[in-house]
Amino acid sequence: MYRKNVNTFKILVVFAFFSLVSVFLVKQDSETLVRLLQWNKLRTADVYITVKTSQKFHETRLQLILDTWYNDVKKGNVSWCEIAFITDHGDETYTRKTEGLLVTTKCGDMHSTYQLCCKTGFEFDQFMKTLRPRWWCHFDDDNYVNIKRLLEVLEEYDSKENVYLGKKTKEIDSVMYNGKEVFFYFGTGGAGYCITRNLANLIFPWVGNRTFERTCGSIGTEDDCSMGYVINAVKGVPLTESKFLHSHLERLKNIPEASLTEQVSLSYLKENVIRIQPERAAFNESRDPTRMLSLHCLNQPRAKICHRP
């Protein structure tokens, strides 16, 4: 009788132990599943990207994007993000190459403050016309964007909050407005910046529905600076700086080669390019002066352009 009770007790102990383990594993799996579902939800068209370009750059900068990171926006039938290329003149060739994602504005092709603000305001309005995306990200046509890293970085923030993610080029900026000097931070457009839909709704009266040109004109600054003014100075939302965003305003060769695949955005301007050792580069500098082709092959070694005969 005693031995039987001991055996029964042992069985109960073992059963209790494995029950606790099972509960723990189920809990862990559930949490993992929730994280994966949240991650997958963000990956499937919850980010709207606009790329500002111009007809004179279609065959160079835009084509380079189409050859590289544009191919990571859509994999098979799954769109990781929504994207639109905002330009100044129609172009049948690139309308076809972008599968209808080249959007023409009437802003003009000059690099004036008005026309830059006109295009950025148009980008913002394109985002506001969408329903699903929770994030709007602006990039320039000389940016390389690592889509996977962009999604990973955005996942660290609550898209239901007012989030302004960017890279500042100076400690603080200021403008004179109504006779007073106003100080604020802004994310440079050359590195790219992202805002949540919640924040977009908040700044709509100053940016949306073709009002952004007037906003820029009232403070006399360019588009990225004016965007920062509205978000930071007018609405009091701070700039959250990301070390993974980069523009050609910084010395790009100083970015460690080992960290290139960790960056969200990179850029180029003449000799100011990232450094990739010849033995690791898929292309030489003559074929790839911007180093963006070789960067793409570091990020996506199986890409078609990386397999040359």
Buried (B, 14 or more C-beta within 10 A) or exposed (E): EEEEEEEEEEEEEEEEEEEEEEEEEEEEEEEEEEEEEEEEEBBEBBBBBBBBBBBEBBEEBBBBBBBBBBBBBBEEEEBBBBBBBBBBBEBEEBBEBBEEBBBBBEBBBEEEBBBBBBBBBBBBBBBBEEEEBBBBBBBBBBBBBBBBBBBBBBBEBEBEEBBBBBBBBEEEBEBEBEEEEBEBBBBBBBBBBBBBBBBBEBBBEBBBEEBBBEBBEBBEBBBBBBBBBBBBBBBEBEBBBBEBBBBBBBEBEEBEEEEBEBBBBBBBEEEBBBEBEEEEBBBEEEEBBBBBBBBBBBBBEEBEBBEEE
